């Protein structure tokens, strides 16, 4: 009987992850829908989809979902920039976004 070793792929340590907790950008304890929290959530989902697409480059649905999330995050960042520039700069620093 031949047994196969189960190989697992590990993500490299060089990836720049957005391991920022929502507490860092929340306005108050139960804040879930402020633009800052939405941007954080979208950034985490975008990063997850990017790593998924590395393994599955032909996954068209994931590519489309990634593009939709990037566009939504871009709109939220634009809104935040117009509304409150200081908060915009703080959020972009915390999430290491190129803006």
C-alpha positions as a Markdown table, in Angstrom:
| # | Residue | x | y | z |
|---|---|---|---|---|
| 1 | Unk | 0.0 | 0.0 | 0.0 |
| 2 | Unk | 1.4 | 3.3 | -1.0 |
| 3 | Unk | 0.7 | 6.3 | 1.1 |
| 4 | Unk | 0.9 | 9.8 | -0.1 |
| 5 | Unk | 2.2 | 12.6 | 2.0 |
| 6 | Unk | -0.3 | 15.4 | 2.3 |
| 7 | Unk | 1.5 | 18.6 | 1.3 |
| 8 | Unk | 0.2 | 21.9 | 2.4 |
| 9 | Unk | 1.1 | 25.3 | 1.0 |
| 10 | Unk | 2.2 | 28.0 | 3.3 |
| 11 | Unk | 2.0 | 31.6 | 2.6 |
| 12 | Unk | 5.3 | 33.3 | 2.5 |
| 13 | Unk | 6.2 | 35.6 | 5.3 |
| 14 | Unk | 7.1 | 38.4 | 2.8 |
| 15 | Unk | 3.5 | 39.2 | 2.1 |
| 16 | Unk | 2.3 | 42.5 | 3.5 |
| 17 | Unk | -0.8 | 41.6 | 5.4 |
| 18 | Unk | -3.4 | 43.9 | 6.7 |
| 19 | Unk | -3.5 | 42.5 | 10.2 |
| 20 | Unk | -5.2 | 45.5 | 11.7 |
| 21 | Unk | -8.0 | 44.8 | 14.0 |
| 22 | Unk | -11.3 | 46.6 | 13.5 |
| 23 | Unk | -10.8 | 48.2 | 17.0 |
| 24 | Unk | -8.0 | 50.3 | 15.5 |
| 25 | Unk | -10.4 | 52.1 | 13.1 |
| 26 | Unk | -13.8 | 51.9 | 14.8 |
| 27 | Unk | -15.4 | 55.1 | 15.9 |
| 28 | Unk | -17.0 | 53.4 | 18.9 |
| 29 | Unk | -17.4 | 49.9 | 20.3 |
| 30 | Unk | -20.2 | 48.7 | 18.1 |
| 31 | Unk | -19.2 | 50.5 | 14.9 |
| 32 | Unk | -19.4 | 48.2 | 11.9 |
| 33 | Unk | -20.5 | 50.4 | 9.0 |
| 34 | Unk | -18.4 | 53.5 | 9.1 |
| 35 | Unk | -16.3 | 54.0 | 6.0 |
| 36 | Unk | -13.1 | 53.2 | 7.9 |
| 37 | Unk | -14.4 | 49.8 | 9.1 |
| 38 | Unk | -15.7 | 49.0 | 5.6 |
| 39 | Unk | -12.3 | 49.9 | 4.0 |
| 40 | Unk | -10.6 | 47.6 | 6.5 |
| 41 | Unk | -13.0 | 44.7 | 5.8 |
| 42 | Unk | -12.6 | 45.2 | 2.1 |
| 43 | Unk | -8.8 | 45.3 | 2.3 |
| 44 | Unk | -8.8 | 42.0 | 4.2 |
| 45 | Unk | -11.1 | 40.4 | 1.6 |
| 46 | Unk | -9.0 | 41.8 | -1.3 |
| 47 | Unk | -5.9 | 40.3 | 0.2 |
| 48 | Unk | -7.5 | 37.0 | 0.7 |
| 49 | Unk | -8.8 | 37.0 | -2.9 |
| 50 | Unk | -5.3 | 37.9 | -4.2 |
| 51 | Unk | -3.8 | 34.9 | -2.5 |
| 52 | Unk | -6.6 | 32.7 | -3.8 |
| 53 | Unk | -5.9 | 33.9 | -7.4 |
| 54 | Unk | -2.2 | 33.1 | -7.0 |
| 55 | Unk | -3.2 | 29.4 | -6.6 |
| 56 | Unk | -6.2 | 29.6 | -9.1 |
| 57 | Unk | -5.3 | 32.1 | -11.8 |
| 58 | Unk | -8.2 | 31.0 | -14.1 |
| 59 | Unk | -10.9 | 31.6 | -11.5 |
| 60 | Unk | -12.8 | 34.2 | -13.4 |
| 61 | Unk | -15.5 | 34.7 | -10.7 |
| 62 | Unk | -12.8 | 35.4 | -8.1 |
| 63 | Unk | -11.2 | 37.9 | -10.4 |
| 64 | Unk | -14.5 | 39.7 | -11.0 |
| 65 | Unk | -15.2 | 39.7 | -7.3 |
| 66 | Unk | -11.7 | 41.1 | -6.6 |
| 67 | Unk | -12.2 | 43.9 | -9.1 |
| 68 | Unk | -15.6 | 44.8 | -7.6 |
| 69 | Unk | -14.2 | 45.0 | -4.1 |
| 70 | Unk | -11.2 | 47.1 | -5.2 |
| 71 | Unk | -13.6 | 49.5 | -7.0 |
| 72 | Unk | -15.8 | 49.8 | -3.8 |
| 73 | Unk | -12.8 | 50.4 | -1.6 |
| 74 | Unk | -11.6 | 53.1 | -4.0 |
| 75 | Unk | -15.0 | 54.8 | -3.9 |
| 76 | Unk | -15.1 | 54.7 | -0.1 |
| 77 | Unk | -11.5 | 56.1 | 0.1 |
| 78 | Unk | -12.5 | 58.9 | -2.3 |
| 79 | Unk | -15.6 | 59.7 | -0.1 |
| 80 | Unk | -13.5 | 59.6 | 3.1 |
| 81 | Unk | -10.8 | 61.9 | 1.5 |
| 82 | Unk | -13.5 | 64.4 | 0.5 |
| 83 | Unk | -15.2 | 64.3 | 3.9 |
| 84 | Unk | -12.3 | 64.1 | 6.4 |
| 85 | Unk | -8.7 | 64.3 | 5.1 |
| 86 | Unk | -7.1 | 63.5 | 8.5 |
| 87 | Unk | -9.1 | 60.3 | 9.0 |
| 88 | Unk | -8.3 | 59.4 | 5.4 |
| 89 | Unk | -4.6 | 59.7 | 6.0 |
| 90 | Unk | -4.8 | 57.8 | 9.3 |
| 91 | Unk | -6.7 | 54.9 | 7.7 |
| 92 | Unk | -4.4 | 54.7 | 4.7 |
| 93 | Unk | -1.3 | 54.7 | 7.0 |
| 94 | Unk | -2.8 | 51.9 | 9.3 |
| 95 | Unk | -3.6 | 49.7 | 6.3 |
| 96 | Unk | -0.4 | 50.5 | 4.3 |
| 97 | Unk | -2.4 | 51.6 | 1.3 |
| 98 | Unk | -0.7 | 53.3 | -1.7 |
| 99 | Unk | -2.7 | 56.4 | -2.0 |
